[in-house]
Each structure stands twice: as structure tokens, then as C-alpha cells.
Amino acid sequence: MPLVPMRILLDHAAENGYGIAAFNVNDMEQIQAIMEAAKETESPVIVQASRGARSFSQDNYLRHLMLAAAELYPWVPIAMHRTMATPPPPASAPSTTASPA
């Protein structure tokens, strides 16, 4: 199963009266352990990456680890959540100078 939107997991859990664990990860071994536990319990998971984890592991490493987890455990629904994500840069203010015609 590919990575799924968290809203889908949360809505299903609410409709069926269960909770979903969310795990903060930093490396491959943690993701492997989470996925093995999800397989054994037949549970969906939310994998989180905090700003600190992302600075330690870098976004691309974590993204590819999550894609590998989705490929290796295709029956486990997985959502990725970037906790405390760095906010986007502020939008630039509109220009107040006239453009030359």
C-alpha cells in the first residue's frame, strides 16, 4: 500500500473506534521495528519526523526510508507526518512600484 493521507487513517479509526500509534523516527532501524510491530498487530501506523530528526537524518533519507517501508509492507497503511515542520517562508509583499509600460 502506498503512503496514505493521515486523514484517511484517522477517519477510519474514528468510525471504527480504535486509536493509531504515531512514532517519531530518526533512522532505518526504528522504521523497521515500527513496521514489524505493525505487521504483527495488523495495525496502521503514523510515522513522524520532528524538525530535529529531519536535521539529523535529512528529509530525503527519511522520505526514501518511508517509500521502502511502503514497498516492503504493502498491506500496512502508513501515513507520514512532519511534526513541528519548518514553516514556509513568508510570502513576499506585493510590489508598490508601477511597472514600466
N, C-alpha and C positions, 0 to 999 in steps of 0.2 A: 504494500500500500504506500503510495507516495505520502509525503508530508501533507497533513491536512490542516485547514484553518482551525484555530483553537475554538472558535465559536461553535463549530460542528461538534467537537468533543464535549464542550460544556453544555450545549443544548441537550445532547443525548443523555449525558449524566443527570441533568436536572429532570428530564422527562422520565427517567428510569430509576431515580432515587439512589444514586451512588456518587462517590467522590472520585476525583482523579488526582493522583500524586503529581507534583511538579518538582523536578530535581535540577539544582544548579550544577552545571558541569564545567570542568576545566580541561579535561583530556580524554583520550580514547578509552582508557581503562574504565573510567566512570561511565561513559556511554555504553560500553559493552556490558557492564554489570547491570545497569538500568534495563537494557534490552533483554538480558537473560531473565531478570526478575519479571518483566512484563510478559515474556513468553510463558514462563512457568505459571503465572497467575491469570493469563489471558486477559490482560488489562491494557487499556490505552495509557499513554504517558504524555506529559508535558515536560519538555527538556528546556531549561532556562540557561541563559548565558548572561551573567551580570557584566557591567562595564569592566570590572576588574578581571573577570575571566576572559573577556574578549581582548583586553590589553595583553594578558598573559599568553593566550592561545592564538589570537588574531582571528578575525571574522571568517576569513576564507578557510582556515583549518577546521573551525567548528562547523561551518556550512558543509564542507565535504564529508566530515565525520557523520553528520546527520543524514546526508544523502546515502552514505554507505550503510548506516543503520536501517534506513528505509528499504534499501535493496536487500539486505541480509535477513530482515524480519518483515517480509511483505504483508503479513497478516496482522501486524501490530499497528494500530493507529497512533501516529506520532505528531505532536504539534511542537513547534519551536517558538520560544518566547524570549525576546531580548529584554531582560529586566533592566530597569534603570538605564535605558538606552540613551546615548548621547543625543540631545535634541538636535533637530536640523538647524542649519544656520538661519539667522533671521532673514526674512525677505528684504531685498533692497527697497529703499523708499522710492516712490515714483519720481521721476525727473521733473524738476520745476522749470527747467530751461527749455525754451522753444527750439524745435528742430529747424535747421535752415530749409527753406522751401526751394 
